[in-house]
Amino acid sequence: VQLSESGGGLVQPGGSLRLSCVASGFSLADTKIHWFRQIPEKEREGIACIDGLGSEKWYADSVEGRFTIRRDKSKNTVYLQMKNVTFEDTAVYYCATDFGSFCFQHDAATYTYWGQGTQVTVSS
């Protein structure tokens, strides 16, 4: 069971970036994926979640209207499209799952399987 994030990098304020979370060893069908982010000395913040069916999506207030989460079952991948980024979006971004189906839980402590993270830096 493995999750692997990619797509991070350096982006200017107002720019866009798309992060990918590829699952291996298991199918994302019927499994929720949650995106978190973390800055040094802060707890991981839940920012977006997509449920197992791909029909329910949850966003934190800090990214609502700017970030979009979607699933591509054929590629066993969940994407996080980031638009209109700000300096406050600078963080390491992680995807995670607990093999549940619904996006009820946004506390990082409840998630068991994590990717290695991808760094997003917003800088002019």
Disulfide bonds with the S-S distance in Angstrom:
Cys21-Cys95 2.11
Cys49-Cys103 2.08
